[in-house]
Amino acid sequence: MPSTTEPHNRELEQQKLLAALPLKDVAPLWTVMAAMVPPRPAPKASSALWKYDEIRPYLIESGRVVNETEAERRVLMLVNPSMPEAPYTTDTLYAGLQLIMPQETAPAHRHTAFALRYIIEGERGFTAVEGRKVYMKKGDVILTPSWQWHDHGHEGDGPMIWLDGLDLPLYQAFPTNFAEHYQSKRYPSEPVSSSPLLFPWADVLADLVSQDGPHAVYSYATASGAEISKTIGAQAERIASGATSSPRRETLSFVFHVAQGHGRTRLVLADGAEKVLEWNENDTFAVPAWTAIAHTCTGEGDAYLFAFSDRPLLQSLGMYRKE
């Protein structure tokens, strides 16, 4: 039945009720209902841009002052400014720039999290996964599936740098991620010329160039056509010089890396705010969920972008939407 308590008294009684609830480890839903079930997606992450020419010197310096025994993985994490505690690059994706110097080894381990690597610079670096050792070139993508032994090394000259992409933020909600270290630095492996876990950039580039139109998209997939993992998917895009891609809005969040070229990306965020990111080759930028995205190539040649997202995760959970 409706309350007959006077408004002033009712307010005092509500305050008394709310003050008592924490003592019993309960809380009222009605005070937070709008925030927990918002009228639109409301990511905590913001858009962010990391300029490679500004970050690379710090990465190289880390190679000078932090040796391979002091850092199991020498990585500078790309931390979202709106979520300043690791491991958030977006709400669901983690990214970092990893450095390995000549003759170094990033020791063998395995972990629950899925990981991919996009090679930014260097030659004769390798990743060995479950005994299959592949050499990596600029633009190549290599996968390390969940709970598979893997290590990295560098048999060339100069620094080897790549972009790591992992699903680590998921394990803040599911506390099931852990790692196991192998008994020696290297897991026994033999070189192979190809692997289902390796996607050479040359093949991706050929596909993008073969597509008609000013904007082309390549989707990374297994030999059977499935997504590369259950949580993370990947794509590459070509934007012709002077062209702009059609705006697209999805519930996905993305981490983009500029493989080649110059341009800008216009974003309309979930709350309606607009932002423009100006990017150059090797820059990386994060785009939160439910953001409308349009890329423009401003250079004389075509621009190429690599990206990974949480598409497989959202699709499997029935959370994928687009407009």
Backbone bond lengths (Angstrom), bond angles and torsions (degrees), N, CA, C in turn:
res aa  C-N    CA-C-N  psi(-1)  N-CA   C-N-CA  omega(-1)  CA-C   N-CA-C  phi
1 M - - - 1.457 - - 1.530 108.82 -
2 P 1.349 118.12 151.51 1.465 120.58 -178.97 1.512 111.56 -59.29
3 S 1.343 114.75 147.25 1.461 119.76 179.15 1.515 109.71 -70.62
4 T 1.337 115.19 138.50 1.467 120.39 176.48 1.518 111.66 -105.09
5 T 1.345 116.04 5.77 1.452 120.67 179.87 1.523 110.31 -68.46
6 E 1.337 117.19 138.16 1.452 121.18 177.20 1.530 109.72 -59.27
7 P 1.374 117.94 144.66 1.474 121.05 -176.68 1.517 113.47 -51.67
8 H 1.329 117.79 -44.32 1.464 119.61 -178.09 1.523 110.63 -65.12
9 N 1.305 116.06 -45.07 1.465 119.64 179.23 1.527 111.51 -65.98
10 R 1.342 115.34 -37.73 1.468 119.10 179.56 1.525 110.55 -62.80
11 E 1.310 117.41 -39.50 1.463 121.12 178.27 1.517 110.69 -63.03
12 L 1.317 117.14 -42.53 1.462 120.35 178.17 1.530 110.78 -64.73
13 E 1.318 116.33 -40.47 1.455 120.02 179.77 1.532 111.24 -66.45
14 Q 1.347 116.30 -37.49 1.473 119.84 176.37 1.520 110.67 -62.85
15 Q 1.323 116.48 -43.43 1.464 119.86 179.06 1.521 110.97 -62.27
16 K 1.327 115.79 -39.90 1.462 120.06 178.13 1.515 110.61 -64.38
17 L 1.324 116.80 -42.31 1.467 121.42 178.05 1.520 111.19 -61.79
18 L 1.317 117.10 -48.54 1.464 121.22 -177.52 1.524 111.37 -63.70
19 A 1.319 116.89 -34.93 1.460 120.21 179.50 1.520 111.71 -69.44
20 A 1.328 117.34 -28.58 1.465 121.00 -177.11 1.526 113.00 -82.89
21 L 1.323 117.63 -26.85 1.462 120.83 -172.92 1.523 114.64 -60.36
22 P 1.358 120.48 -43.90 1.470 119.47 -178.13 1.526 113.55 -58.24
23 L 1.325 117.11 -26.35 1.463 119.64 179.99 1.523 111.57 -66.55
24 K 1.330 116.96 -19.89 1.462 122.02 179.32 1.533 111.69 -108.40
25 D 1.341 116.33 11.31 1.471 121.87 179.29 1.521 112.30 58.76
26 V 1.296 116.24 41.50 1.459 121.96 172.81 1.516 108.57 -130.34
27 A 1.332 115.87 163.06 1.457 120.45 -178.72 1.524 108.89 -149.26
28 P 1.322 117.93 152.21 1.472 121.11 -178.83 1.529 111.40 -79.46
29 L 1.310 116.45 131.24 1.465 120.78 176.43 1.521 111.27 -71.90
30 W 1.352 116.50 -34.62 1.463 119.10 -170.80 1.518 113.75 -63.16
31 T 1.332 117.94 -20.76 1.465 119.45 -179.84 1.532 112.48 -82.69
32 V 1.332 117.54 -15.35 1.472 121.06 -176.20 1.520 112.21 -126.35
33 M 1.333 116.82 7.28 1.461 120.62 -174.48 1.527 112.23 -56.74
34 A 1.315 117.40 -43.81 1.464 120.68 -177.02 1.521 111.58 -64.59
35 A 1.338 117.00 -36.19 1.458 120.44 -179.99 1.527 111.79 -74.44
36 M 1.338 117.38 -34.79 1.457 120.72 -178.26 1.522 112.24 -78.04
37 V 1.324 116.69 -29.73 1.467 121.26 178.96 1.524 107.55 -128.37
38 P 1.345 117.28 74.80 1.467 120.70 -174.48 1.530 111.36 -74.63
39 P 1.325 117.30 164.02 1.464 120.74 -179.77 1.531 113.65 -75.24
40 R 1.297 117.60 -8.98 1.463 122.98 178.31 1.519 107.99 -151.62
41 P 1.344 118.23 161.79 1.471 118.87 175.07 1.526 111.03 -55.30
42 A 1.317 115.94 139.33 1.463 120.54 -176.13 1.526 109.63 -133.18
43 P 1.330 117.97 74.93 1.464 119.85 179.85 1.526 111.63 -63.86
44 K 1.323 115.40 147.58 1.456 120.19 174.78 1.525 111.21 -79.90
45 A 1.328 116.54 -30.99 1.463 121.20 -178.45 1.527 110.74 -70.43
46 S 1.303 115.78 153.63 1.457 122.65 173.49 1.519 108.80 -112.88
47 S 1.312 116.01 169.64 1.462 118.99 172.93 1.526 108.58 -70.83
48 A 1.319 116.62 148.89 1.465 120.73 -177.80 1.516 109.24 -154.02
49 L 1.330 115.67 148.60 1.464 122.55 -179.09 1.520 109.09 -129.12
50 W 1.330 116.11 130.71 1.461 122.14 176.63 1.520 108.30 -114.63
51 K 1.341 116.69 115.18 1.456 122.34 -178.49 1.530 109.15 -82.17
52 Y 1.308 115.57 121.39 1.462 120.21 -173.89 1.521 112.03 -62.51
53 D 1.325 117.10 -40.46 1.466 118.69 -177.56 1.521 112.13 -68.29
54 E 1.332 118.12 -16.64 1.459 121.29 176.13 1.531 111.78 -89.40
55 I 1.325 117.24 -32.77 1.464 121.36 -176.10 1.523 112.05 -89.35
56 R 1.323 117.40 -32.66 1.466 120.16 -175.67 1.532 112.82 -54.86
57 P 1.342 120.53 -43.06 1.470 118.61 179.48 1.531 113.08 -57.41
58 Y 1.323 117.13 -37.59 1.470 119.79 177.94 1.528 110.87 -67.64
59 L 1.313 116.38 -37.38 1.462 120.23 178.41 1.524 110.32 -65.13
60 I 1.334 116.68 -44.13 1.464 120.47 178.47 1.527 110.47 -64.38
61 E 1.330 117.16 -39.48 1.457 120.35 178.03 1.525 111.04 -63.54
62 S 1.335 116.56 -35.59 1.463 119.02 177.76 1.530 110.72 -63.43
63 G 1.337 116.64 -31.57 1.455 119.71 176.28 1.514 112.95 -68.46
64 R 1.333 116.05 -24.47 1.456 120.28 179.83 1.524 111.99 -83.38
65 V 1.322 116.51 -38.52 1.471 119.40 -171.70 1.530 113.58 -103.09
66 V 1.339 117.97 -12.52 1.466 121.47 178.80 1.527 107.51 -122.14
67 N 1.326 117.27 111.48 1.466 118.84 -177.00 1.525 110.93 -84.03
68 E 1.333 115.48 172.93 1.460 120.25 -172.21 1.519 113.11 -66.98
69 T 1.325 118.28 -22.75 1.460 120.07 178.37 1.526 111.62 -81.40
70 E 1.333 116.65 -19.30 1.465 120.72 -179.80 1.523 112.39 -88.29
71 A 1.330 117.26 -17.43 1.460 121.10 -178.90 1.525 108.52 -136.08
72 E 1.305 115.73 110.01 1.468 119.05 178.24 1.524 111.05 -56.99
73 R 1.335 115.92 -39.14 1.458 122.25 172.07 1.523 106.75 -135.81
74 R 1.332 116.71 117.89 1.470 120.84 -177.95 1.529 107.60 -86.03
75 V 1.303 115.17 96.98 1.465 121.77 -171.01 1.522 109.95 -133.82
76 L 1.334 116.01 138.91 1.454 122.10 165.63 1.526 107.34 -102.09
77 M 1.331 115.52 113.01 1.457 120.29 -178.35 1.525 110.67 -72.80
78 L 1.322 116.66 142.55 1.461 122.33 175.72 1.527 106.71 -94.30
79 V 1.332 115.72 100.19 1.462 122.42 -170.10 1.527 109.42 -99.18
80 N 1.324 115.60 125.94 1.454 119.51 -179.42 1.525 110.65 -64.25
81 P 1.322 118.28 130.70 1.473 120.35 -175.91 1.525 113.60 -64.19
82 S 1.324 117.96 -20.74 1.462 120.36 177.84 1.528 112.46 -91.31
83 M 1.328 116.40 -6.86 1.465 121.72 178.34 1.524 106.72 -135.88
84 P 1.328 117.49 71.18 1.466 121.61 -164.30 1.524 116.37 -70.09
85 E 1.312 118.15 -2.70 1.454 119.62 176.18 1.526 109.22 -99.78
86 A 1.345 116.68 134.70 1.458 120.48 177.91 1.536 108.68 -59.36
87 P 1.352 117.57 151.40 1.464 127.84 15.03 1.527 113.54 -112.11
88 Y 1.327 119.41 40.11 1.456 120.51 -169.54 1.529 112.76 -94.48
89 T 1.342 116.16 113.37 1.457 121.47 164.84 1.525 108.48 -94.55
90 T 1.346 116.42 -39.84 1.464 123.38 160.25 1.522 105.67 -128.03
91 D 1.325 117.11 -173.94 1.463 119.77 179.46 1.523 112.14 -60.71
92 T 1.328 117.66 -28.94 1.462 121.13 -173.36 1.521 114.37 -123.55
93 L 1.334 118.26 -5.26 1.461 122.06 -174.46 1.525 111.45 -124.34
94 Y 1.326 114.69 143.88 1.463 122.25 174.99 1.522 108.75 -117.57
95 A 1.327 116.72 140.19 1.460 121.95 174.75 1.518 109.69 -138.58
96 G 1.304 115.97 149.00 1.454 121.78 177.07 1.516 110.47 -154.78
97 L 1.325 116.41 157.79 1.459 122.30 176.13 1.517 108.19 -102.80
98 Q 1.331 115.72 120.04 1.455 120.93 -176.31 1.529 110.60 -108.32
99 L 1.332 115.21 140.43 1.466 122.62 -179.35 1.518 109.52 -120.46
100 I 1.327 115.29 134.98 1.457 120.79 169.90 1.524 107.51 -134.88
101 M 1.316 115.92 131.56 1.453 122.16 -176.08 1.528 110.61 -96.41
102 P 1.336 117.62 164.06 1.466 121.10 -177.80 1.526 112.37 -52.91
103 Q 1.328 114.33 135.82 1.470 124.29 177.26 1.527 113.24 69.83
104 E 1.308 118.42 8.53 1.455 120.29 175.97 1.526 111.01 -88.33
105 T 1.328 114.66 159.91 1.456 121.82 175.04 1.519 109.05 -130.16
106 A 1.326 116.12 128.79 1.459 120.65 168.42 1.523 105.36 -90.92
107 P 1.332 118.63 110.73 1.455 122.07 -163.93 1.527 114.58 -62.65
108 A 1.325 114.38 157.71 1.459 121.96 -175.37 1.526 111.51 -69.22
109 H 1.295 114.16 134.36 1.452 121.21 171.57 1.516 108.66 -155.73
110 R 1.310 116.27 175.23 1.461 122.05 172.69 1.522 107.90 -143.51
111 H 1.333 114.90 152.92 1.458 119.02 -176.01 1.515 110.34 -150.79
112 T 1.316 114.93 164.00 1.458 120.83 -178.81 1.523 111.74 -65.16
113 A 1.314 116.62 -39.63 1.461 121.30 -175.15 1.530 111.76 -64.30
114 F 1.320 115.52 144.37 1.467 122.14 170.94 1.520 108.69 -82.41
115 A 1.342 116.74 147.20 1.467 120.36 179.40 1.525 110.62 -141.88
116 L 1.320 115.38 149.00 1.464 122.11 168.61 1.508 108.46 -130.76
117 R 1.335 115.40 157.57 1.463 121.17 176.45 1.526 108.76 -129.94
118 Y 1.335 115.63 132.25 1.470 122.47 172.69 1.528 106.82 -110.20
119 I 1.337 117.16 122.67 1.459 120.76 -173.18 1.529 110.15 -81.98
120 I 1.336 115.63 125.03 1.463 122.00 -177.76 1.522 111.98 -95.57
121 E 1.323 116.88 -45.24 1.468 119.05 179.17 1.525 110.03 -155.96
122 G 1.333 114.53 155.20 1.455 121.40 176.38 1.529 112.36 111.95
123 E 1.323 114.84 161.32 1.466 122.83 178.75 1.527 108.83 -134.30
124 R 1.312 115.35 153.00 1.465 123.94 175.67 1.530 113.26 68.27
125 G 1.306 116.42 16.67 1.457 118.63 166.76 1.514 108.22 -80.87
126 F 1.319 117.04 153.92 1.457 119.29 -178.33 1.522 110.83 -140.13
127 T 1.317 113.37 156.83 1.459 122.11 168.57 1.519 107.48 -126.29
128 A 1.303 116.85 132.19 1.461 122.18 175.64 1.524 108.22 -112.16
129 V 1.337 116.31 125.31 1.459 121.98 -179.48 1.525 108.32 -123.57
130 E 1.329 115.50 118.19 1.470 121.13 178.80 1.530 112.07 50.56
131 G 1.345 115.66 41.50 1.450 120.90 173.75 1.513 115.62 89.53
132 R 1.342 118.43 -1.37 1.470 122.17 178.80 1.525 108.31 -107.81
133 K 1.321 116.22 114.09 1.459 123.08 -174.07 1.523 109.69 -101.30
134 V 1.336 116.83 121.23 1.459 121.32 179.98 1.522 109.27 -122.68
135 Y 1.338 115.53 141.74 1.456 121.63 176.05 1.521 109.26 -89.67
136 M 1.334 115.22 147.70 1.456 120.93 -170.51 1.529 110.89 -119.23
137 K 1.324 114.51 141.09 1.455 121.64 176.46 1.530 109.24 -121.34
138 K 1.327 114.86 167.18 1.463 120.51 178.82 1.526 110.22 -53.29
139 G 1.308 115.81 130.73 1.456 121.80 177.33 1.514 114.62 90.81
140 D 1.328 117.09 -15.72 1.468 119.23 179.18 1.523 110.24 -67.71
141 V 1.322 115.66 151.47 1.460 122.66 173.33 1.514 107.81 -120.97
142 I 1.322 116.46 132.88 1.457 121.27 176.57 1.519 108.60 -130.10
143 L 1.329 115.44 140.80 1.452 122.35 -176.85 1.519 111.05 -103.56
144 T 1.315 115.84 146.39 1.462 121.04 167.90 1.528 106.82 -126.11
145 P 1.326 116.52 96.40 1.467 120.40 -177.38 1.521 112.26 -63.96
146 S 1.306 114.23 164.89 1.452 121.33 -179.04 1.527 111.71 -56.30
147 W 1.318 114.57 132.73 1.461 125.05 171.59 1.536 113.04 62.06
148 Q 1.322 117.30 35.29 1.461 121.57 173.69 1.525 108.78 -114.60
149 W 1.342 115.46 134.43 1.461 120.65 179.52 1.520 110.18 -61.57
150 H 1.318 116.97 134.73 1.462 120.21 177.60 1.525 110.42 -153.89
151 D 1.313 115.00 149.75 1.464 122.46 174.08 1.512 108.43 -145.87
152 H 1.329 115.74 165.43 1.460 122.28 -179.18 1.522 109.61 -128.32
153 G 1.318 115.66 151.19 1.451 120.36 176.21 1.509 110.56 -152.53
154 H 1.324 115.46 173.80 1.467 120.67 -175.96 1.524 108.42 -141.42
155 E 1.329 115.96 113.75 1.466 122.04 -179.95 1.516 112.20 -107.18
156 G 1.338 116.94 7.80 1.459 120.68 -178.88 1.518 112.16 -104.24
157 D 1.333 115.31 -157.14 1.459 122.56 179.67 1.527 109.32 -113.33
158 G 1.322 115.73 151.65 1.451 120.15 176.46 1.516 112.32 74.64
159 P 1.325 116.97 175.41 1.464 120.34 -177.11 1.519 112.43 -71.82
160 M 1.313 115.54 149.52 1.463 123.70 172.10 1.522 106.22 -116.28
161 I 1.329 116.17 122.21 1.466 120.74 -175.04 1.517 109.23 -129.48
162 W 1.330 115.18 136.06 1.457 118.62 174.94 1.520 110.58 -142.18
163 L 1.345 114.03 164.83 1.451 122.75 176.31 1.521 108.38 -95.72
164 D 1.327 116.46 121.74 1.459 121.98 173.66 1.518 109.43 -88.12
165 G 1.338 116.14 140.18 1.453 121.72 172.18 1.519 109.69 -131.38
166 L 1.321 117.69 121.89 1.456 121.80 -178.46 1.529 110.85 -136.11
167 D 1.328 114.79 164.51 1.460 121.36 177.73 1.529 112.01 -97.14
168 L 1.320 117.28 29.48 1.466 122.20 -175.12 1.535 114.81 -55.62
169 P 1.352 120.28 -36.13 1.470 117.52 -179.65 1.528 113.52 -58.69
170 L 1.318 117.36 -27.63 1.466 119.55 -179.39 1.517 111.38 -61.13
171 Y 1.327 115.65 -31.39 1.457 119.69 -174.38 1.523 112.68 -81.22
172 Q 1.324 116.92 1.72 1.456 119.73 168.49 1.526 109.64 -76.61
173 A 1.332 115.99 -26.85 1.467 120.85 175.83 1.524 111.62 -94.62
174 F 1.333 116.35 -33.49 1.458 121.88 178.03 1.530 107.71 -112.14
175 P 1.320 118.94 97.44 1.474 121.08 -173.82 1.520 112.18 -77.43
176 T 1.344 114.74 59.00 1.464 119.73 -175.19 1.525 112.25 -120.86
177 N 1.321 117.50 8.83 1.460 119.93 -179.93 1.528 110.35 -90.46
178 F 1.321 115.73 127.71 1.459 119.83 173.80 1.517 107.62 -153.43
179 A 1.319 116.06 168.90 1.465 121.50 -175.38 1.521 110.25 -127.35
180 E 1.313 114.38 156.76 1.460 122.04 173.93 1.518 108.14 -128.26
181 H 1.323 117.15 134.70 1.450 121.70 -179.36 1.527 110.31 -97.24
182 Y 1.334 114.22 138.49 1.456 119.00 179.39 1.527 109.50 -73.19
183 Q 1.314 116.76 159.90 1.468 121.85 -174.47 1.518 113.33 -69.97
184 S 1.322 118.49 -18.15 1.458 121.95 175.34 1.527 109.18 -134.91
185 K 1.333 118.25 171.86 1.461 121.57 -175.09 1.516 112.52 -63.17
186 R 1.313 116.44 -36.93 1.455 121.03 -177.23 1.521 110.73 -114.09
187 Y 1.311 115.89 134.99 1.462 120.89 169.60 1.528 106.87 -81.17
188 P 1.333 119.33 135.17 1.470 120.41 -176.46 1.530 111.77 -54.30
189 S 1.331 115.98 128.20 1.462 119.76 -176.24 1.508 111.30 -149.29
190 E 1.335 115.12 161.87 1.452 123.25 175.96 1.524 108.85 -131.02
191 P 1.356 117.34 142.08 1.469 119.39 178.67 1.520 111.88 -62.98
192 V 1.333 116.13 141.63 1.461 122.39 174.40 1.527 107.61 -130.68
193 S 1.319 115.52 150.85 1.468 119.79 -177.98 1.516 112.63 -82.39
194 S 1.319 117.02 -20.81 1.460 120.74 178.85 1.522 108.87 -150.64
195 S 1.328 114.98 161.57 1.456 120.84 -179.16 1.519 108.17 -157.05
196 P 1.336 118.17 145.01 1.467 119.51 174.87 1.518 112.67 -65.75
197 L 1.325 116.69 -11.18 1.469 121.05 178.57 1.525 112.46 -93.22
198 L 1.334 118.07 -4.30 1.461 122.66 -177.97 1.520 110.32 -110.82
199 F 1.334 116.33 129.38 1.462 123.04 177.13 1.518 107.90 -119.16
200 P 1.346 117.89 96.56 1.473 119.84 -179.14 1.523 111.39 -64.02
201 W 1.330 115.76 138.64 1.461 120.56 179.05 1.525 111.28 -60.99
202 A 1.321 117.60 -32.99 1.467 120.18 -179.53 1.524 110.81 -57.48
203 D 1.320 117.89 -39.29 1.466 121.12 -179.85 1.525 110.93 -71.15
204 V 1.308 116.58 -40.59 1.465 120.80 178.86 1.526 110.50 -64.63
205 L 1.327 115.80 -44.88 1.465 120.88 179.79 1.521 111.12 -60.63
206 A 1.320 116.91 -43.76 1.468 120.56 -179.97 1.527 110.68 -60.15
207 D 1.303 117.32 -40.71 1.459 120.61 179.01 1.527 111.00 -65.36
208 L 1.327 117.32 -45.13 1.462 120.31 -179.34 1.524 111.87 -63.17
209 V 1.319 116.60 -41.56 1.473 120.85 -179.53 1.526 111.15 -66.65
210 S 1.322 116.62 -32.02 1.468 120.59 -176.98 1.519 113.18 -73.68
211 Q 1.325 117.44 -18.04 1.463 120.38 -177.85 1.527 110.52 -79.97
212 D 1.322 115.68 140.89 1.458 121.36 178.62 1.526 110.20 -76.79
213 G 1.322 115.13 158.56 1.451 120.51 173.52 1.516 112.93 95.55
214 P 1.326 116.20 166.62 1.471 121.31 -177.06 1.518 114.33 -78.07
215 H 1.330 117.03 -12.21 1.471 120.26 -179.24 1.521 109.07 -135.21
216 A 1.313 116.24 126.97 1.456 121.79 -179.01 1.520 109.41 -130.74
217 V 1.335 116.02 148.89 1.463 122.22 -180.00 1.520 109.31 -130.79
218 Y 1.313 116.01 133.28 1.465 123.31 174.21 1.519 108.02 -114.58
219 S 1.334 117.18 130.25 1.461 121.45 178.53 1.524 109.61 -105.43
220 Y 1.315 116.09 123.78 1.460 120.57 176.49 1.531 108.43 -70.56
221 A 1.323 116.43 133.64 1.461 120.80 -177.64 1.517 109.63 -152.02
222 T 1.315 115.79 160.92 1.455 120.88 175.56 1.525 109.68 -74.21
223 A 1.333 116.56 174.27 1.461 120.87 -179.75 1.528 111.77 -60.05
224 S 1.326 117.40 -27.37 1.464 121.76 179.49 1.521 112.49 -85.69
225 G 1.333 117.21 -3.58 1.453 121.25 -179.03 1.513 114.53 92.22
226 A 1.331 117.53 3.45 1.460 121.02 -179.75 1.516 110.89 -80.07
227 E 1.322 115.68 164.12 1.460 120.89 174.09 1.525 109.52 -61.45
228 I 1.338 116.55 156.82 1.463 120.49 -176.19 1.527 112.70 -71.38
229 S 1.329 117.80 -16.81 1.463 121.34 175.49 1.514 108.06 -158.43
230 K 1.328 116.08 175.03 1.457 121.50 178.46 1.524 112.30 -82.10
231 T 1.327 116.91 -12.86 1.462 120.23 -174.83 1.525 113.93 -120.99
232 I 1.317 117.66 -32.70 1.468 122.13 -174.87 1.522 109.70 -124.02
233 G 1.312 115.74 135.47 1.458 123.00 171.86 1.511 109.56 -117.81
234 A 1.347 116.25 167.43 1.463 119.68 -177.92 1.519 110.17 -142.90
235 Q 1.314 115.73 154.09 1.457 122.32 178.91 1.520 109.23 -150.80
236 A 1.323 115.45 162.87 1.461 122.62 172.04 1.524 107.47 -130.25
237 E 1.322 116.26 150.71 1.459 120.66 -178.03 1.527 110.41 -133.75
238 R 1.318 115.02 148.30 1.466 122.12 171.12 1.518 108.11 -118.18
239 I 1.325 116.27 130.30 1.460 121.90 175.32 1.525 107.07 -121.41
240 A 1.310 116.38 119.63 1.459 120.82 -177.69 1.521 110.72 -66.28
241 S 1.323 115.62 153.27 1.457 121.64 179.64 1.525 110.15 -55.03
242 G 1.331 116.43 127.12 1.454 122.03 179.19 1.512 115.15 82.18
243 A 1.334 117.55 -4.18 1.464 121.21 -176.05 1.527 111.17 -95.42
244 T 1.328 114.95 159.48 1.458 123.08 175.16 1.514 108.92 -127.55
245 S 1.316 116.94 132.16 1.463 120.57 177.77 1.527 110.02 -72.04
246 S 1.339 115.85 152.71 1.465 120.26 177.23 1.527 109.30 -65.43
247 P 1.325 118.01 135.09 1.470 119.41 179.56 1.521 111.10 -59.13
248 R 1.323 116.50 140.35 1.455 121.19 176.11 1.526 108.73 -137.40
249 R 1.298 115.23 139.91 1.482 120.74 178.35 1.522 107.44 -126.19
250 E 1.335 115.17 126.13 1.458 121.84 179.68 1.527 108.55 -137.06
251 T 1.317 115.57 162.32 1.462 118.96 176.92 1.523 111.56 -75.27
252 L 1.309 117.82 0.68 1.456 122.16 179.45 1.524 111.66 -74.25
253 S 1.327 115.95 154.88 1.458 121.03 162.10 1.528 107.70 -109.89
254 F 1.332 116.21 153.53 1.457 122.18 -173.94 1.521 110.90 -131.40
255 V 1.339 114.59 151.40 1.465 122.19 161.20 1.523 105.71 -119.52
256 F 1.334 116.44 118.20 1.462 122.53 179.65 1.523 110.17 -102.88
257 H 1.320 115.48 144.89 1.465 121.35 172.84 1.521 107.87 -130.32
258 V 1.338 115.70 135.38 1.465 120.84 -176.75 1.518 108.76 -85.19
259 A 1.320 116.04 106.51 1.463 121.13 179.74 1.524 111.23 -74.19
260 Q 1.324 115.53 -34.71 1.471 119.45 -177.58 1.516 108.89 -164.29
261 G 1.329 116.59 143.44 1.450 120.91 170.97 1.522 114.07 100.18
262 H 1.325 113.47 -174.48 1.458 122.24 -177.39 1.525 107.97 -134.40
263 G 1.316 115.88 151.17 1.456 117.96 178.87 1.509 112.39 175.04
264 R 1.311 113.64 -164.01 1.462 120.12 177.89 1.530 108.20 -145.66
265 T 1.321 114.24 155.96 1.457 120.97 177.41 1.517 108.39 -124.97
266 R 1.324 115.31 124.36 1.465 121.01 177.82 1.520 108.47 -94.60
267 L 1.314 115.55 127.82 1.455 122.07 -177.80 1.522 110.29 -117.97
268 V 1.317 116.19 137.36 1.461 122.05 166.76 1.517 105.24 -115.63
269 L 1.327 115.97 106.58 1.453 121.91 -172.33 1.528 111.24 -72.72
270 A 1.324 115.27 170.02 1.464 120.70 -175.69 1.522 112.56 -57.66
271 D 1.336 116.55 -31.40 1.468 119.85 -179.19 1.518 113.14 -88.44
272 G 1.345 116.51 5.11 1.463 120.99 178.05 1.513 114.74 94.39
273 A 1.327 117.67 -11.00 1.466 120.48 178.64 1.528 109.92 -67.62
274 E 1.326 115.70 147.27 1.460 121.08 179.75 1.528 110.38 -109.85
275 K 1.327 115.47 146.12 1.459 121.08 179.26 1.523 108.76 -149.19
276 V 1.319 115.97 145.42 1.459 121.88 177.40 1.528 108.54 -121.20
277 L 1.331 116.15 127.72 1.458 122.46 177.11 1.522 109.00 -107.64
278 E 1.319 116.97 123.95 1.467 122.43 177.40 1.525 108.11 -97.28
279 W 1.342 117.16 123.51 1.458 119.81 -173.89 1.521 113.32 -129.47
280 N 1.348 113.16 155.68 1.456 123.12 176.84 1.520 109.01 -128.55
281 E 1.319 115.67 174.49 1.460 120.49 -177.68 1.530 111.23 -55.76
282 N 1.327 115.09 135.14 1.470 126.33 177.84 1.522 114.45 77.90
283 D 1.336 118.60 -0.72 1.460 119.98 172.80 1.529 109.58 -70.99
284 T 1.326 115.80 157.55 1.462 122.34 177.77 1.520 108.37 -129.37
285 F 1.335 116.66 139.69 1.458 118.70 177.43 1.528 110.98 -142.15
286 A 1.336 114.39 148.80 1.456 122.37 -177.84 1.517 109.55 -108.35
287 V 1.336 115.11 141.70 1.458 121.70 178.44 1.522 108.49 -128.15
288 P 1.341 117.77 120.58 1.461 119.97 -178.07 1.531 112.21 -74.13
289 A 1.315 115.19 169.37 1.459 122.02 -176.74 1.526 111.99 -60.99
290 W 1.341 114.13 150.90 1.467 123.49 174.66 1.526 112.00 59.27
291 T 1.332 113.59 41.47 1.460 121.10 175.90 1.516 109.19 -110.75
292 A 1.319 117.53 130.89 1.460 121.35 173.46 1.525 108.39 -75.80
293 I 1.338 116.25 130.91 1.462 122.44 -171.67 1.519 109.70 -123.93
294 A 1.339 116.57 131.59 1.465 122.03 173.13 1.526 108.29 -140.52
295 H 1.324 116.59 121.99 1.464 122.18 -179.30 1.524 109.96 -97.97
296 T 1.321 116.57 141.77 1.462 122.55 174.59 1.525 108.80 -127.15
297 C 1.325 116.64 131.50 1.464 121.78 174.84 1.520 108.35 -92.08
298 T 1.330 116.88 119.80 1.455 121.51 -177.90 1.524 112.58 -105.20
299 G 1.323 117.79 -2.57 1.454 121.16 -179.67 1.515 112.46 -87.55
300 E 1.323 116.22 173.76 1.461 120.69 179.63 1.523 111.83 -72.47
301 G 1.340 117.07 -32.66 1.458 120.38 177.56 1.514 110.91 -101.54
302 D 1.327 116.82 171.70 1.458 121.42 178.25 1.527 110.46 -63.82
303 A 1.324 115.23 153.52 1.459 121.88 175.14 1.522 109.09 -105.81
304 Y 1.332 115.42 146.06 1.467 121.49 179.79 1.522 108.50 -129.09
305 L 1.334 115.00 131.69 1.456 121.86 -179.93 1.522 109.75 -122.04
306 F 1.316 116.18 139.61 1.461 122.41 167.18 1.518 107.12 -105.50
307 A 1.322 117.41 145.90 1.460 120.20 178.43 1.520 110.34 -149.17
308 F 1.333 114.90 148.50 1.459 118.78 167.09 1.523 108.46 -125.81
309 S 1.332 115.32 154.52 1.460 121.20 -173.23 1.525 109.88 -146.85
310 D 1.319 114.75 178.09 1.459 121.64 178.02 1.536 111.93 -98.91
311 R 1.340 117.74 26.26 1.464 121.98 -175.98 1.535 113.04 -54.27
312 P 1.347 120.10 -52.48 1.468 118.54 -176.93 1.529 112.70 -59.14
313 L 1.315 116.68 -38.74 1.457 120.63 179.78 1.521 110.94 -61.88
314 L 1.337 116.87 -50.56 1.460 120.25 -176.26 1.524 111.33 -68.33
315 Q 1.319 117.09 -36.91 1.460 119.27 178.44 1.527 111.08 -65.40
316 S 1.318 117.56 -42.19 1.461 120.19 -178.37 1.520 111.73 -68.00
317 L 1.326 117.22 -28.37 1.462 121.77 179.92 1.526 113.02 -91.58
318 G 1.349 116.95 -0.42 1.458 120.20 -178.90 1.514 114.06 73.65
319 M 1.330 116.80 22.90 1.461 121.77 -176.86 1.528 113.41 -102.76
320 Y 1.327 117.49 2.15 1.464 119.61 -176.22 1.524 110.47 -81.84
321 R 1.312 115.72 129.07 1.460 122.92 174.02 1.520 108.72 -137.68
322 K 1.308 116.89 155.55 1.459 120.81 175.21 1.503 109.37 -148.61
323 E 1.348 114.58 161.73 1.459 119.61 173.68 1.521 109.74 -151.31
